[in-house]
Amino acid sequence: MEFKAESLVTVFFTALIVCFNTLTLLVIVWTESIRNINKIYFASLTVSDLCVGVFITPFAVFSSFSNSWIVNDEKFCHIEAYLLVIFFIAGLYSLAWINVDHYLAIRKPQRHKVAMTTARSLCWIIFVWIGAVSFCSPTLFSFKKQAKYYEEVFLCSIDAGSHKPYFVTAGILVILPAFFALVSTNAYLFTKSFRKKRHMYQTILVDTASRPNNYFMNFIISMIFLIAWIPWFVLQIYGEFIEKISDYPHSVHFYLLWFGIGNSFYKFFVYLLWSRDFRRGLRQLCCHNDCRCPECSVSHSVSLNFGTATGAGK
């Protein structure tokens, strides 16, 4: 057993991912504070981040102390490598669907009520998770040696090997639609049409006045997502097609990947700083057992607040 700076990072990131995403999920499920955000897509994004902190990073904590993969089983390493990819894809598409929901709600409010019902939102998010698993299924369930212990980052990673053409093609087919959805819906934020709609929400549609603000908040989260993961992907592409990166310092591999993994808890600070509804939800959680608190408007009984996919104010 050996303690190092990387060990502290793995412990710190794991704790933050689990704590912050648990709090976010409790705000979504146990309070009525979240308004004008599709709770189903929001919950899916939070669950994908929480799964990283529950099923992925804890193993890196132990591996960082022992300097080896904690389970001497290639199949387990194989599964862990693909689970990280599944959670990444599910989170990316959940983020894209939140943006699509905002885009449709602001540009075509009447159509939004029909297109984004609870049943349809559930169907879309189930499809997202099935698609994420399906992307990995040909190699995930073959249990051939398609993963290796990546000792620089203390995690198992996919070893494409002879399947590199499949991963490149499938990766493009899977990532590009979500990336296109994020770019096209976020671009709408900077148009004259959006500014006119925002004014309409502020002056006429008062009950849903927070919708444009939530839309812009999701733009910030999308940018953070890209900034967090692009350096890691650039490093991998450079290593695969231009020059081997095995001679790069250990810290380069470690901090670039964990900077991307940290995206699983960066969102919490955006919610906290940008969303008044989210802050109110946290206060409701804190005073859940003390009805003297002025913000404590939730019932003492636990209820799942997914009855309306887009939240209150619709």
N, C-alpha and C positions, 0 to 999 in steps of 0.2 A: 504494500500500500504506500502510495506517495502523493503528497499534496502539492499542487501547482496552481498557477494563476488560472489555467484553463478549467481546473476543477471548480474553482469558485464561480467562474462564468456559467458552467453547466448547472450548478446548484441554483444560482441566482435566477437564471433564465427559466428553469423548470418551475421554481416557486412562483415567479411572476406570471407565467403562462397559466398555471392552474388557478391561482388566486384571482387574477383579474378576469379571466374568462368565466369562472364560476360566479363571480359577482355580476358580470354582464348578463349571464343566463338567468340568474335569479331576478334581476331587474325586468327582463323580458317576460318571464313566466309568472312571477309572484306579484307584480305591481301593474297598475294601469297607467303608468306615467309615459310609456313610449307611445308617441302619437305620430301618425303620418309617415311611418316606416313599416314596410311589410314585415311583420314579426316572424313569419315562417322563414323567409330568406335571411333575416337578421339572425335568427336562432341557428340556422344551418351554418352560417359563417362562424358563429361563436363556437358551435360544437366542433367544427373542423379544427379550429385553433386549440380548443381544449384537448382534443384527442392527441395533438402533438405533444402536449405537456404530460399526458397520462400514459401514452403507449410508445412514445419515441424517446424523448429527452431523458427520462429517468434511467434508462439503460446506459446513456452516455455518462451520466453522473458516476455510476459505479465503474464503468470502463476507464474513466479519466483517472481514477484512483489506482486501478490495478494495471493500467497500461495494456489491457487486452480485452477482447470481447468477453463479457461475463458468462455467456452461455456457449459452451463448446459444441455447438450444433449448427451446421451449415443451413439447415432448413429454417431454423429460427431466425438466423441472420438474413436469410432470403426474404422471409415474411416481413421483417422489420423494414428492410430497404424499400419494399413495395408499398407498405403502409404509409410511409412518408410521402410518396408520390401521390397516393390516393387522397390523402388529406390536403395536399397542395392543390390538386385539381378541383376537389370539392370546394375548397375555400375560394379559389379563383372564380369559379362559376357562380357561387353564391354571391360574391361581390358584384359580378356582372349583372346578375338578376336583380339585385337591389337597385343598381343604376337604371336598368330597363324599367323597373317599377316606377321610379321617380320620373323618368323621361316621359313615360306614358301618362302618368297622373297629371303632370304639368301641361304637357302639350295637348292631350285629349282627355280631359277630366271625365267626361261622360262615358267614353269607351273604357276607361280604366276600371270603373266600377264593375263592368261585365267581364273584362279580360283577366283581372287579378282577384278573382274570388278565392275564398279559402281552399276550396276543393282543387281548383286549377293550380294554385300556388303549391299545394302539397304534391300534386302530380309532377309539376316541373322540378321540384327539389328532389323528389324521389328519383326522377330521371337523371338528375345531375349526379347523385351518388352511384346509381347503377352504371352510368357512363364512366365515372372515375374508376370503379372496380373493373369494368370491361376493358378499359385501356390496358390494364396490367394483367388481365386474366390469362392470355396465352402463355406468358412466361411465369406468372405468379403461381399458377396451379400445375405447371409442369414439374416444379421442384428440381429443375436442373440447376447446375451451378451458374446462376445469373446474378449473384451478389457477392460482395467481398467486404471484409472489415476494413474500413477506411481509418487507419490508425491516427492520422493527423487530426480528425474531427471526432474520434471516439464513437462513430456510428457506422452502421453497415450501409453501403451504397450499391446501386445497380451497376453491374458489370456487363455492359452491352455485348461485348465480344463479337461473335458471328451474327448476332441479332441487331447490329448497329443500324442497318437500313430500315428495319422495322421500327425501331425506336425513333429514328429521325422522322420517318414518314408519319407514324402515329402521333408523335409529339406535335408536329406541325398541324395535323388535322384536329387535334384536341385543343391546343392552346390558341391557335389563330382565331377561331370564332369568338372565344371569350375576350381576347385582346381587342378584336375589332369592335365588339359590343361596348367595351370600356372606352375606347377612343371615340367612337361615334356619339355615344350618349354624353360623355364628358365635354365633347366639343360644343354641344348644344348650350352649355352653361355660358358661353362667351358670345352668344348671338343676340341680336336686337329682340328677336322673338322671346327669348327667355326673360330679358329685362322687362318687357311689357307684361309677361305672365306673372312675374314676381310682383310687379306693382298691383296687378289685379288681385293676387292672393293677399297682399297686405291691406288692401282697401275694401275688397268685396268678400272674398272667401276667408273670412277671419278665422273660422274654425280649423282651417288647414293652412294657416299662415306660416307654420313652421316647415312646411314641405320644401320650399326652395332652400331654406337653411340646411335641412337634412341632406338635400341633393348635393349641395356644395361640400358638406362634411364628408360625404361618400367620395367625392372627387379627391379630397385630401387623403383619405384612406387608400384610394386607388394609387395615387402617386407614391405614397409611402410603400405600398406593396411592391411596386415596380422598382423603386430605388433600393429596397432591401434585397431583392432577389437578382436584379440584373448583374451586379458585379460577380456573383457566384456563377451565373450561367455564362458570362463572358469568359471567365477563367476556364470553365470546362470546355467550351467550344474552342478556345485557343489551344488548350492542351490536346484535344482530339484531332484537330485538323491543321494546326500550324507548328506547334512546338510542345514537346513533352514538359509537363509541369512538375514532374517528380522531384526536380532539383530546387523547387521553390521552397522558401523557409516554411517550417511547420506552422508558424503563426499565420501565414497568408491563407493557407487552406482552412485553418480553424476559424479565424475571425470572419472571413467572408461568408462561410456557411452559417455560422451562428448569428451573424448580422441578419441573414435572411430568415432564419428560424425565429429570431426576435420579433419579426413582423406579427407573430401570433399574440403578442401582448402590447405592441406599440399602439394598436387601435384604441385601447382603453383610455389613453391619455387624450386622444382626439375626442372621444365621446365626452370625457370629463370637461375638457376646455370649451368644446364647441356646442354641446347640446344641453340646454336648460332642462329638457324633459329627462335626460339621463341623470343629471344631478339630483333632480327631484325624486327619481326612482331610488337612487342610493340613500337619500334621506328617509324615504319610506321604509327601506329595508332596515335602516339603523333604528327606527322608532317603531318597528312592527309590533312590538309588545308594549308600547307606551302610547296610548291614544291621546295623550295630552299634547303630543307633538303636532303642530299645526299642519305639517305636510303629511301626516299619517291618515291617508284617506282610503287605505286598503283594508279589506276584511281580514280578521284574524284567521279565518279558514283559508287553506291553501287552494288555489284554483289555477287552472292553466288558461292563460288569457290569449288564446289563439282563435277565439270565436270570430273575430274580424281580422282578416289577414293584414290589412293595412293599418290597423290600430284604430284608436279613437279619433273622433273628429271627422269621420267620413259621412 
